[in-house]
Amino acid sequence: MAPKIDHPGEHAAQDPVRLLAIRETPLSVDEVFKAVGDESAGGTALFVGTVRNHDGGADVDALGYSCHPSAEVEMRRVAERVVAEFPVRALAAVHRVGDLQVGDLAVVVAVSCPHRGEAFDACRKLIDDLKHEVPIWKHQQFSDGTEEWVGA
């Protein structure tokens, strides 16, 4: 269902999917936030996922992300579904792969919509679906010498 547009300024001027990427280099919150800037949006929601120092009660020493070659195609599919479900003016998502340290940014997503509630809902849907559907796997190494793959 297309959103009701009451004001000509509410029309999106371009493709709302502004930035999608999987990168081996550090991520930038500023880049993602700038990508979703839109004059017709009254609300922007941004989520930043960072590497934490523990998981499941165990201390994490090292962490690496890897992905399937289809991961960016799947990211686009998820993003387009969010755009179809919500009145998204702009959307961006980047995910890191490779070896990361505690505190590093692993994923940054943002969504701009006409109103804050829509932006919050769309951003939550985007990050939840990316985590569940995009073939990106996390390999954790714990301080006790054990390791695990998550998402595999």
Residue, then its C-alpha position, 0 to 999 in steps of 0.5 A: m500500500a502506497p503511503k498517503i501524500d498530503h504535501p508535494g514536498e513529501h515525494a521522494a526525489q530519488d531511490p530511497v536506498r542510498l547506501l548498501a555495502i559490506r566492507e573490510t574497512p572501518l565503518s562511519v556513523d557520519e557517512v551513514f547518517k549523511a546518506v539518509g539526509d532528506e528534506s522531506a523526513g521529519g525523523t531519522a533513526l540510526f542503529v550502531g552495532t558494536v563488538r562487545n567483550h562478552d557473549g553468553g557469559a564468556d569473555v570474547d577475545a577476538l571476532g571475525y565476520s565473513c559473508h557469502p558472495s550473495a550478501e549484498v544482493e540479500m541486503r538490497r532485497v531486505a532494504e527494498r522490502v522495508v522501503a515497500e512496507f514503510p514510508v521511507r525517504a532514505l535508507a542506508a546500511v553497511h556491515r563490516v567483515g574481517d577481523l574486528q576488535v572489541g568496540d569496533l563498529a560491526v554494522v550501521v543502519a539508518v532510516s529517514c521517514p516523515h515521522r519519528g515512529e515510522a523511522f524507529d519501526a523501519c530501522r528496527k525492521l531493517i536491522d532485525d531482518l538484516k541479522h536474520e536473512v543476510p548471509i553474514w557469519k560471526h566467528q567468536q574466539f573466547s578467552d577460555g580457548t573455545e570458539e563458535w560460529v554464529g549465524a552459520 
